[in-house]
């Protein structure tokens, strides 16, 4: 008579980082991270469509700032070896938007955040963009849920800057 024991599914997944060290990650956190990325990219698409409905010309901003040197440079592209995909949109802010105002264009930057909170570094980057007049204004797109419907709420960075210390 053979005894069969139940196979217990592993709670952790072993991965190897860039330096060659084995890193154990919880599978539940891996699932949560992939859901968060999917939710974020879906909301980013919703923001883009909303801006286009409001007659803005929207494009992905592919530059970033080196705060130490105070210089604008192309954002690094991220490569995912498992899906063989190169992620292009890694700049800050997420979008650059144009709107014709008479003979001139109004140029704004839009950063998409589901919770509407910017990190300390992102706030410094926003200040740099506004101080050097790269953008006329920077909006933070925030998710606003009313019942089962999701709406986009735009917060001007100047309002966030007033609340800062």
C-alpha positions as CSV (number, residue, x, y, z in Angstrom):
1,X,0.0,0.0,0.0
2,X,1.3,3.3,-1.1
3,X,0.9,6.5,0.9
4,X,0.2,9.6,-1.1
5,X,0.9,13.0,0.4
6,X,-0.7,16.1,-0.9
7,X,1.6,18.3,-3.0
8,X,1.8,21.7,-1.5
9,X,2.1,24.5,-4.0
10,X,5.1,26.7,-3.3
11,X,4.4,30.1,-1.8
12,X,7.5,31.6,-3.3
13,X,9.0,31.9,-6.7
14,X,12.8,31.9,-7.2
15,X,14.2,34.4,-9.6
16,X,17.7,35.6,-10.5
17,X,18.4,39.4,-10.4
18,X,21.0,41.3,-12.5
19,X,23.9,40.5,-10.2
20,X,23.2,36.8,-10.3
21,X,21.7,36.5,-6.8
22,X,18.7,34.3,-6.2
23,X,15.7,36.3,-5.0
24,X,12.5,34.7,-3.5
25,X,9.3,36.5,-4.4
26,X,5.9,35.8,-3.0
27,X,3.5,34.6,-5.7
28,X,0.6,36.6,-4.3
29,X,2.7,39.8,-4.6
30,X,3.7,38.9,-8.2
31,X,0.0,38.6,-9.0
32,X,-0.8,41.8,-7.3
33,X,2.0,43.6,-9.2
34,X,0.8,42.4,-12.6
35,X,-2.8,43.4,-11.8
36,X,-1.6,46.9,-10.7
37,X,0.4,47.3,-13.9
38,X,-2.6,46.3,-16.0
39,X,-4.9,48.6,-14.1
40,X,-2.4,51.5,-14.5
41,X,-2.0,51.0,-18.3
42,X,-5.7,50.7,-18.8
43,X,-6.3,54.0,-16.9
44,X,-3.5,55.6,-18.9
45,X,-5.3,54.6,-22.1
46,X,-8.6,56.1,-20.6
47,X,-6.8,59.4,-19.9
48,X,-5.4,59.5,-23.4
49,X,-8.9,59.0,-24.9
50,X,-10.4,61.6,-22.6
51,X,-7.8,64.2,-23.6
52,X,-8.3,63.5,-27.3
53,X,-12.1,64.0,-26.8
54,X,-11.3,67.4,-25.3
55,X,-9.5,68.4,-28.6
56,X,-5.9,67.9,-27.3
57,X,-3.2,66.4,-29.6
58,X,-1.7,63.7,-27.3
59,X,1.7,62.0,-27.6
60,X,3.9,59.9,-25.4
61,X,6.7,61.9,-23.7
62,X,9.9,60.0,-24.1
63,X,12.3,62.3,-22.3
64,X,13.4,62.5,-18.7
65,X,15.4,64.8,-16.5
66,X,18.7,64.3,-14.8
67,X,18.1,66.4,-11.7
68,X,21.8,66.4,-10.8
69,X,22.9,68.0,-14.1
70,X,19.6,69.8,-14.8
71,X,19.6,68.3,-18.3
72,X,16.8,66.8,-20.4
73,X,17.7,63.5,-22.0
74,X,15.9,60.6,-23.7
75,X,14.4,58.1,-21.3
76,X,15.9,54.7,-21.0
77,X,13.9,51.9,-22.7
78,X,12.9,48.9,-20.6
79,X,13.3,45.4,-22.1
80,X,11.3,42.5,-20.8
81,X,13.2,39.3,-21.8
82,X,10.2,37.0,-21.1
83,X,7.7,38.7,-23.4
84,X,10.4,40.0,-25.8
85,X,8.9,43.5,-25.6
86,X,10.7,46.8,-25.4
87,X,8.8,49.3,-23.3
88,X,9.1,52.8,-24.8
89,X,7.0,55.0,-22.6
90,X,9.1,55.4,-19.6
91,X,9.5,59.2,-19.6
92,X,8.2,61.7,-17.1
93,X,5.5,63.0,-17.4
94,X,3.5,60.3,-19.3
95,X,2.0,62.6,-22.0
96,X,2.7,65.8,-23.9
97,X,-0.4,67.5,-25.1
98,X,-0.8,70.3,-27.7
99,X,-3.9,72.5,-28.2
100,X,-4.1,75.4,-30.7
101,X,-5.0,78.7,-29.1
102,X,-5.3,81.2,-31.9
103,X,-1.9,81.6,-33.5
104,X,-0.1,79.8,-30.6
105,X,-0.1,76.4,-29.1
106,X,-0.7,75.6,-25.4
107,X,1.6,72.8,-24.4
108,X,1.0,70.8,-21.2
109,X,2.4,67.7,-19.6
110,X,0.1,65.1,-18.1
111,X,1.2,62.5,-15.5
112,X,-1.2,59.6,-14.9
113,X,-1.5,58.4,-11.3
114,X,-4.4,56.4,-10.1
115,X,-4.2,57.7,-6.6
116,X,-3.0,61.2,-7.6
117,X,0.1,61.2,-5.4
118,X,3.5,62.2,-6.8
119,X,6.7,61.2,-5.2
120,X,9.3,63.7,-4.0
121,X,11.5,63.2,-7.1
122,X,8.5,63.6,-9.4
123,X,7.6,66.9,-7.7
124,X,11.1,68.1,-8.2
125,X,10.9,67.2,-11.9
126,X,7.6,69.0,-12.3
127,X,9.2,72.2,-10.7
128,X,12.1,71.9,-13.2
129,X,9.7,71.6,-16.2
130,X,7.7,74.7,-15.1
131,X,10.7,76.8,-14.1
132,X,12.5,76.2,-17.4
133,X,9.2,76.7,-19.3
134,X,9.3,73.4,-21.0
135,X,5.5,73.0,-20.3
136,X,2.9,75.8,-19.6
137,X,1.3,73.6,-17.0
138,X,1.5,70.1,-15.7
139,X,-1.7,68.1,-14.9
140,X,-1.9,65.0,-12.7
141,X,-4.7,62.7,-13.9
142,X,-6.3,60.9,-10.9
143,X,-8.9,58.2,-10.9
144,X,-12.3,59.2,-9.5
145,X,-14.9,56.5,-9.0
146,X,-18.6,57.4,-8.7
147,X,-20.6,54.2,-8.2
148,X,-19.3,51.7,-10.7
149,X,-18.2,54.4,-13.2
150,X,-14.6,55.6,-13.4
151,X,-13.9,59.2,-14.3
152,X,-10.7,61.2,-14.8
153,X,-10.0,64.1,-12.5
154,X,-7.2,66.5,-13.4
155,X,-5.3,68.3,-10.7
156,X,-3.0,71.2,-11.7
157,X,0.5,70.8,-10.3
158,X,0.4,74.4,-9.1
159,X,-2.3,73.4,-6.6
160,X,-0.1,70.5,-5.4
161,X,2.9,72.9,-5.1
162,X,0.9,75.2,-2.8
163,X,0.3,72.4,-0.4
164,X,4.0,71.5,-0.3
165,X,6.2,72.7,2.5
